[in-house]
Amino acid sequence: MTSDDDSTPQGNSAYARLLTELREGRLNPGDRLRETDLAERLGMSRTPVREAIRQLEADGIVTHVPRQGASIRTLGYAEVMELYEMRAVLEGTAARLAARAASYIEIEELYEMNQQMATLGNVPEAFILNRQFHAGLLDAAKNRFLARSIHALQKALMILGPTTLTQPDRGGKAVEEHFGVLDAIKARDGLLAEAAMRAHIEAAQRVRVRALRARPDQPINYDGDLI
């Protein structure tokens, strides 16, 4: 039996593993989260799984559907647009602050990560590097309150599934956009860095919207919303 003392670490482990499955597209919007099935698959008791589901609900990722139980939330078209609008604002601000606060070592590290992305191409390792790149840029901005806001937003974006870098040609374009952001940061041009990051996020948004419109399980009504 799992005690109360060790259930929290296991709960955190279950939470992290479910977030990974969500990010990688192994859990999708509308999927039900059955405690028994998850506990068996994750190799742990139902208590930490229950804790993980509660954490995901607090993040806004999981919702409870009457007569069905917990399931991954499905975002409407308007919500997707709003999330990307906020991401452009927040990450654009991070780029502007990084132009002022980033050390030369941090800037060099970001250039190196982006160059590695260009070398790797469209593979899972590049997707991990992309997350590290954005995390590194946020660290370089040196604003803890901004970091908290972006981390909360990133959890909501996980509901959308795998990164847009999985789409054909998106990886190469993202690398070019990253270099544009970095060149502005290196030049200490905050306004240009912010504009370049906003353009980068908006490019990802356009790819995401095209992918959503192509999904047969989410037809678009005449008002432009997914139903």
Stockholm file with secondary structure:
# STOCKHOLM 1.0

chainA/1-227         MTSDDDSTPQGNSAYARLLTELREGRLNPGDRLRETDLAERLGMSRTPVREAIRQLEADGIVTHVPRQGASIRTLGYAEVMELYEMRAVLEGTAARLAARAASYIEIEELYEMNQQMATLGNVPEAFILNRQFHAGLLDAAKNRFLARSIHALQKALMILGPTTLTQPDRGGKAVEEHFGVLDAIKARDGLLAEAAMRAHIEAAQRVRVRALRARPDQPINYDGDLI
#=GR chainA/1-227 SS CCCHHHHHHHHHHHHHHHHHHHHTTSSCTTCBCCHHHHHHHHTSCHHHHHHHHHHHHHTTSEEEETTTEEEECCCCHHHHHHHHHHHHHHHHHHHHHHHHHCCHHHHHHHHHHHHHHHHHCSSHHHHHHHHHHHHHHHHHHCCHHHHHHHHHHHHHHGGGCSCGGGSTTHHHHHHHHHHHHHHHHHTTCHHHHHHHHHHHHHHHHHHHHHHHHTCTTSCBCTTSCBC
#=GC SS_cons         CCCHHHHHHHHHHHHHHHHHHHHTTSSCTTCBCCHHHHHHHHTSCHHHHHHHHHHHHHTTSEEEETTTEEEECCCCHHHHHHHHHHHHHHHHHHHHHHHHHCCHHHHHHHHHHHHHHHHHCSSHHHHHHHHHHHHHHHHHHCCHHHHHHHHHHHHHHGGGCSCGGGSTTHHHHHHHHHHHHHHHHHTTCHHHHHHHHHHHHHHHHHHHHHHHHTCTTSCBCTTSCBC
//
